[in-house]
Amino acid sequence: MRGIAALSVAIYHLALPFYWLHIDKAPRNLGDPGIFGVMLFFLVSGYIIPASLERRGDVRSFWAGRYFRIYPVVIVTVVLSLVLLPRNHSVIQGFAFDHPLLSLAGNGLMFQDLMGIPNVIGVMWTLSYEMLFYFFVTALFVTGRHRQSAPIAIGFAAAALVLGAWLPLGTLTAGGLPATRHLVLAAAIIVVTAMVCIFTGRADLARRGGVMLGGLGLVLVLLNSRSTAFETLMIFATMFAGTVLYRLEHGQIERLPAILCCAFVLTAGVASGYMYNRDQALWRTWTETWKSFSFAYLAAWVVFAIGMLLRHRRFPRWLTWLGTVSYSVYLLHNPIIHFMNWKLEGHPPLTSWQDRSLFFFGFMAALLVISYLSYRLIEIPFQNLGRKVIKALNRRFPAEPVTREPQPAAPVAREP
């Protein structure tokens, strides 16, 4: 599923700078491939991430694994983009050149999109929502409420329906750069303090750190989103709905409540797009029409549902391989597009279908090869390093269990 999502986003972005490919705009108005891809990503994350944390049962190991999983490829991608691409074809946003320290701090925290900081690379906006989802999952786990996925998903979806165009945007950073600097500094202090608490391995401190992360995430979502409220709220409703499907598969929730929850979230996503993705709101959304969002959202659910129904079947090896390198595909496709745009500057438009096909398959081949190299040379070594660090840390400073799974009640003896 992640492989399909990453390719969908890459193909969508490929058509944007190369307008001379004569790709019609009309299909995007009926279903945005980019929104389809990221919503499918969010469903998969909701399905996988809480399971990863609960399987480990160790918040410290979870966060160490996340850092070694996410940051290395991001750092290498940004550095190579700065080194290899000229300024007029750079994939790096201009804000990063004008305010390098502020951009580094905001993007380093990895939830820059909700702090008024432009993303260093455009596609990194989704990582902001991933990071806040980790905050929420951590807070729920340390407080013993991690099994409440269904009511949380319903709550976010209901809020999207009711508050879809009402929540204020950028409230905390409305004062411009000074306010943005203050927010970044405050967020950095909170995150660093929370992580110190979590990495001590002490259960009481880990609980406090998790609550700090969850509180920070909730404030940013409600007060400082960049997009209209219905999109932000539906992202988290979608993620927690993915968690509901995981719990259904593993017998942690009954079938009827799980189905009703997911049906409500799906309906809310399609309906909120129809209700709010119109008129002036289009300037603050990621799509061009309400159909672009609603139909793409529906399609993401359909594809994920098909994957769930076929989960016990054997998938083609090329598709599972694509899922394996999907993170690198997602991060690297934009720099590759900018590199090709630079090298083809001044080239006459590709008018024949043969030329356009050759260009498309050349791009795909380059993207998959480079993504595979990134996976082998960056992702795997750093993930292995992360496992070694976690083992050494746990061996030297064993982590206390933060929460315990509920035990079935013992039968009560009755008087005859």
Secondary structure, 3 states (H helix, E strand, C coil): CHHHHHHHHHHHHHHCCCHHHCCCCHHHHCCCHHHHHHHHHHHHHHHHHHHHHHHHCCHHHHHHHHHHHHHHHHHHHHHHHHHHCCHHHCCCCHHHHHCHHHHHHHHHHCCHHHCCCCCCCHHHHHHHHHHHHHHHHHHHHHCCCCCCHHHHHHHHHHHHHHHCCCCCECCCCCCCHHHHHHHHHHHHHHHHHHHHHHHCCCHHHHHHHHHHHHHHHHHHHHHCECCCHHHHHHHHHHHHHHHHHHHHHCCCCCHHHHHHHHHHHHHHHHHHHHHHCCHHHHHHCCCCCHHHHHHHHHHHHHHHHHHHHCCCCCCCHHHHHHHHCHHHHHHHHHHHHHHHHHHCCCCCCCCCHHHHHHHHHHHHHHHHHHHHHHHHHHHHHHHHHHHHHHHHHHHHCCCCCCCCCCCCCCCCCCCC
